[in-house]
Amino acid sequence: MDWVDALQALRSTRTPAVIVTLALVRGHAPRNGGAKMVVSPDAVFGTVGGGNLEATAIERARGMLRAGTAEPELLVLTLSDKAVTEYGVQCCGGEVTIMLEPVRVTPSIAIFGMGHVGLELARILARHEVELHLVDSRPEMLAEERIGTPGASGVFADSVARIHATLAPVPEAVLAGLPAGSHVLVMTHDHVEDLAVVDMSLRTPDLASIGLIGSASKWSRFRKKLTELGQTESDLARVVTPIGIPEVAGKQPAVIAVSVAARLLQLIEEAAPEENGVA
């Protein structure tokens, strides 16, 4: 498998990786400039020359994965018998500059309910590199004349997110198909739907977070009903409500959306090292 196919396969399984490229070669080296390999937490695809050069690059790449590093790095190695490293000597006589480019797992976010707040929130999140799942039980909320065609027209014409709009008469059924590590935001038009989505979210493994829009009195009623449905106190502690950043006040849909988006982006950054293999 070449590095391009490897990278596509890793992305399809939401596995983080680092692309390692021989960006510059001076003198003699095992491979010419432009050689690439892909390093994942537990595999290597391709080669940049073997030996000390490759072992050092792999170790640095895995360190970046453990740290959740987002920015590329440059690594300069001298291939000389005077440059002794942990991985031995490589005396080709040249010097190489290696570029290491992290490819992080694309965050997945599911908004249940595309009302006023949901639409404003989707506008903001669509400008970020995320998998954005928009779920509603009402056809008119996801109609093309309301949201347009992602990447072509309407609200999401200039989006960079991968957007999936799903009309679901039973919204909680969508949870089973979400990628592991998804962030779920519950803000439907119907409290019965909200309750069903929250209950099923708590029964869905590997979700990163569960946020519920609403007041303290709404959550009080939900706690009682969820307990009757068999949810424990530790289960209920996974639900964040109210959602957003408290310092951003206001009840206008756009204000709420800014607050929720800001907090969600914080959660995504906080979770990055864990997604990349750090416990």
N, C-alpha and C positions, 0 to 999 in steps of 0.2 A: 504494500500500500504506500503510495507516495504521500508527500506531506499535505498536498491539497485535499486528497481523499480522506486522509487521517483527520484533518481539521474539520471537514464537513461531518464526518462520523462523530467526532467528539461534540460538536455543536448540537447534533441531533439528539445526543444523550445528555445534554446539559452538563458536560464535563469541562472544567476550566483547563486551559493549556497555555503554553508559551511558545511562540514562534522564534526559533533561534536562527539567525542569518549571519553568515560571514560577510559583513558589510564592507570590509577593506582588508586587503592582504598586501603586506610589504615583504619582498623577498620570497623565500620558499615556505610553503605550507602544504599540508596534506590535501586540501581542496582549494579550488579557485574561489574568488569572490562571488557571492551570490548563492553559494550552497546553503541549503536550509534543512532544518529538522524541526519536529514538533515534539514538545515534552509535555506529558500529562502527569498527574500525581503518581501513576503507577505504570507508565509505558513511555517508550520513545519510538518515534517514527522518522526514518531517514537518518542521515549522518552528515556531520560537518568535518569529519576527518579522523575520528577515533582518538584514542590515547588521552593524554593529559588535557589537551584542548577540549575534547568533547566531554570528558568527565567533569571538568571544571564548569563548563557551560550548563550541563545537566543539573549539577548541584545548585548553581545560582538560580536557574529557572525554577527548581522545586522550592527554593527559599522564597522566591517571589510568589509562588502559588500558596505557600503556607501563610505568608503575610497579607495576601489579598491585594498585592500591588497592582495599581491600575496604569501607571506610567511606564513607557519603555525605558530600558537602561542600556548603556554601552559598557562593554567589558573588553579591556585590552590585555592580550596575552603575548608574552615573548617566548618564542619556541627556541630555547637555547639551553645548552647543558649547564649553564650557570643559573638558570631559572628553575630551581627545584621546588616542586609543589607537593601537596598531599597525594597527588595522583601520579607522581614520578616525573621523569624528564622526557622532553620531546625536543630533539635537537635538529630540527629542520633548518634552523637559522633565520627564520622570518619572524614577522610580527603580525598578528591579526587583531582586528577590531570586530567584536561580535555585538550585534544588536539583538536584544531580547525584548519581544513584544508580547505582553500578556493579552490573552483572549479570555475575558471573564464570562461567566455564565450570564446570559441575558435575564434580568429580573422579570418575573411574571406577576402581573397584577390583574385581578378580576374585580370589576365593578358590577355589583348586582343592583340594578335599578338605574335607568338612564333618564331620570327626571331632571329637574333644573340643576340640582347640585351635581348629579352624576355626569351630566353633559359638560358642565363647566370644569369638573375635575378631569374628564377625559380630554378636553381641549389642552389642558396643561400637560398631562402625562404623555400625550401623543407627541410632544416635542422632545421626548427623551427616548433613549434606546432601550425599550422595554417590549415585552410581549403583553399587549393590552387586550384583555377579554371584556367585552361589553355585553352584559346579559340583561334581558328584560322579557317579561311575559306578555308585553303589549306590542303588537306589530307597529303601531304608529310611532313608538319611541325610537325604533331602529330603522324607520323608513328612510329611503335614500333622499327624499326631499327634505328631511330633517337633518340628517348628519352627512349627506353626500356620500361619495365613494372615496374611501381612504386612498391617499396618494394621487387622486385625480380631481376631485371637486368637493365643495362643501367644507364643513367644519374641519376635517382632517386632511385637506388637500396637500398641505405642506408638512405632514407628519413624518417623523423618522421611526416611530414605533411600528411594530408589526401588529396590526389591529384585527381582532376577530370579533365580529358582531354576531351574537347568538340569540335567536328568538327561542325562548324556552317556556312553554306553558307550565312546566314544573322546574323552576329555576335551580333548586337544590340538586337536581340530577346532573347539572353541568360540572359540579365539583369533582366528580370521579374522573373527568377527563383533563383536569388542570395539571400542569407540570408540578413535580415535587418542588417545594420551596415557594409556592405562590403566596402572594399577599392578597387576602380577601377583604373587600369593603362592602358592607351590607347597607343599602339605602334605597330599598324598593318603596313603592307607593302604598304597600299594604303590610301592616304589622304581622299578619298571619304569614305572609311570604318571608318577611324578615326573620321571624322566629324559626321557620322551617329551614332557612338557609344557615342560620347560626347553629341550630341543632346538628344539621348534617356536616357543617364545617368542623364542629368538635368531634365528629365521628370519622373525619377524613384525615388519614395520616399525612405527615410531612408538610403541612401548611406552615408558612413562615409566620404569618400573623393573621388575626381576625379582628376587624374593626367594625363597629356598629354605630351608625348615626342615631342620635336621639337624646332624650332627656334622662335625668336620674329616675323619674317616675316610670318611664318606659322600661328602663333596665331593671327596676325593682319588680315589675310585673313579669318580665322575661326570666329573671332569676328563678322566680317561683315556678313558672311553667317548665323551664328547662330542668329544674330539680325533679319535678314530677315525671319528666321524660327519662330520668335516670342519670343526668349529668351530675358530677361531683363538684365539690368546691374547687378542687384543683383544675377541673375542666373549665369551670366558669371563669377562673382567673386568667385564662388565655384570651378572653374577649376584652378588647379595649373599647371603652365607651365612657365619655364622649371621645370622638376622634379628632385629631388635629393638634395644633400647638395652642395652648391656652392663651398665650400672649397676643395671638391674632384674634381679636374680638370682632363681633359683627355677625348678623344673621342673613345677610345677603348671600345668595348662592355662590357668587364669584369669590366672596371673602372666605366662606367656609371651604371652598375648593382650594384656595391658596393655602389655607391652614393645613388641610388634610394632605395635600401634595407635599408640602414641606416636611411634615412629620414622616410621611411614607418614604421620601428620599433619604431621610436620616436613618430609618430602619434598614433600608437597602444597603447603605454604606456600613452600618454596624454589623450587618450579617455577612458581608463580603468575605472576611477571613474564614468564617465557619463554612461557607459554601465552597471555599477553595481547599478545605481539608483541615482547618484548624479547629480543634475541639474547644 
